[in-house]
Amino acid sequence: MPTSAASALAREVIGPCPRTAAPLSRAESETLLGQVPNWTLSPDGTLLLRAFVLPDFTTAYALVERIAALAEAADHHPDIAFGWGYVRLSLQSHSIGGLHRNDFIMAARIETLPH
Ligand SMILES: C[C@H](O)[C@H](O)[C@H]1CNC2=NC(N)=NC(=O)C2=N1
């Protein structure tokens, strides 16, 4: 179950991310991670990562489809790798080469999906 903090984050609006916006600092990202505890930061702090372990290929693909629909609705898209029994996600705000609050909102929305 998502935490209530994750649910609140999931309801925030994903807004524009100007190229001039500063990426979140590691400290800011670590604070937001508290609201999406299944996610981790890449070592350089520029990516927000999540791995799902699933029973088989069809279940993994079904989750990918749900994530893709959410991403299209939000116009904010994770990189997705999947195969038999796994889905791996990587989020970044490409225009700034790092993390923005939008990435954490998207992560929280993904946590609301059944899996
Ligand atoms: C024009 C369009 O809004 C942008 O290319 C969007 C699309 N989806 C995106 N997804 C992600 N994860 N980061 C982005 O910077 C991004 N930019």
The ligand as a MOL file (V3000), in Angstrom:
LIG
                    3D

  0  0  0     0  0            999 V3000
M  V30 BEGIN CTAB
M  V30 COUNTS 17 18 0 0 0
M  V30 BEGIN ATOM
M  V30 1 C 7.7590 17.8750 -24.9450 0
M  V30 2 C 7.5380 16.9540 -23.7680 0
M  V30 3 O 6.7300 17.5690 -22.8130 0
M  V30 4 C 8.8540 16.5760 -23.1250 0
M  V30 5 O 9.7270 15.9960 -24.0640 0
M  V30 6 C 8.6650 15.6470 -21.9600 0
M  V30 7 C 8.1270 14.2910 -22.3230 0
M  V30 8 N 8.3650 13.3110 -21.2720 0
M  V30 9 C 9.3850 13.4390 -20.3920 0
M  V30 10 N 9.6510 12.4990 -19.5300 0
M  V30 11 C 10.6570 12.6000 -18.6720 0
M  V30 12 N 10.9040 11.6190 -17.7880 0
M  V30 13 N 11.4440 13.6740 -18.6530 0
M  V30 14 C 11.2490 14.7020 -19.4730 0
M  V30 15 O 11.9910 15.6820 -19.4070 0
M  V30 16 C 10.1750 14.6100 -20.3960 0
M  V30 17 N 9.9000 15.5940 -21.2360 0
M  V30 END ATOM
M  V30 BEGIN BOND
M  V30 1 1 1 2
M  V30 2 1 2 3
M  V30 3 1 2 4
M  V30 4 1 4 5
M  V30 5 1 4 6
M  V30 6 1 6 7
M  V30 7 1 6 17
M  V30 8 1 7 8
M  V30 9 1 8 9
M  V30 10 2 9 10
M  V30 11 1 9 16
M  V30 12 1 10 11
M  V30 13 1 11 12
M  V30 14 2 11 13
M  V30 15 1 13 14
M  V30 16 2 14 15
M  V30 17 1 14 16
M  V30 18 2 16 17
M  V30 END BOND
M  V30 END CTAB
M  END
